[in-house]
Structures are given as C-alpha cells and as structure tokens.
Amino acid sequence: MDISAWIQSVRDALPGFSIAGLPTEFTMLGFAIVLGLFQLLIAARVGNSQRGIQWNVGARDAAPPPVSALAGRLERAFRNFMETFPFFAAAVLTTHAMNRFSWLTLVGSQVYLVARVVYLPLYAAGVPVIRTIVWLIGTIGLILVLAALFVNGA
C-alpha cells in the first residue's frame, strides 16, 4: 500500500461530520461562522440591554457605560473568538486550495470547533483554569490544520 492510499484509509476511518456533502473541514468552518455570529448577537444583546437604548443608538464616542460581569465576559469571549477565527478560516481555505486536506485537517478542524463551543459557556461562567485548557485545546486544533500545509502527504 502506498502512502497516499494509507493516508486515505486513515482519513476514511476517522470520524467526520459533514452537511450537504461538504468536506468535514468546510462543515466545521460553517459551524464556526454560526458560532461567531451567535457570540456576536448574544454579547451585543446582553451588553446593549444594560447600557440602554441611548447608548445603543448613539455615536458611542464616549467610554461605554459599565455592564455586569456576565456581559463583560460574553464580550471578551467574542473578542477572543475573533482573535483565532480568522486564522482558522484562512487555514481551512488555504489547505483546501493547496489540496492538503488530510487527517490533520479533519481532526484539527473538529477539535477547534468543539473547543470553541465548550469555551463559550466556560468563559461566560467565569471558570478560570479549565477555560484556559480548553482554549489551548482549540489552539492545538488550529495548529493541526496549519500543519497540513507543511506536512506533505499527512
């Protein structure tokens, strides 16, 4: 068995989740987009409901009024998501363009998404150490996707 056939057999054996026949990596990218939009909407809803309508529709030139700890954590969780998501999206799109989808991208994209989903309630609840570990796991998923660009035949 040549290396390409072995890689394909490993990829076929690994669990993957896809919608509408898309590769798993694109499905995970789509779900990550939905997650980001959800985080944006929930953070905005909770924060803006506390800041009031005048601030919400105003120019927002002044510092924003203070919000509850939960609203602040939701906003920070969204900003944190936005710090990693562009790299994840670029990595998935680039590995596809370079025809480098492999077990690394399959596993990495799923690890990234699951970790980001778990991260949100942990951050919202103010859980300190476990949240950081989950963030690290998500980052490892992102690194796996990136690694596929540099590992030929992975």
Secondary structure, 3 states (H helix, E strand, C coil): CCHHHHHHHHHHHCCCCCCCCCCHHHHHHHHHHHHHHHHHHHHHHHHHHHHCHHHHHCCCCCCCCCCCHHHHHHHHHHHHHHHHHHHHHHHHHHHHHCCCCCHHHHHHHHHHHHHHHHHHHHHHHCCCHHHHHHHHHHHHHHHHHHHCCCCCCC
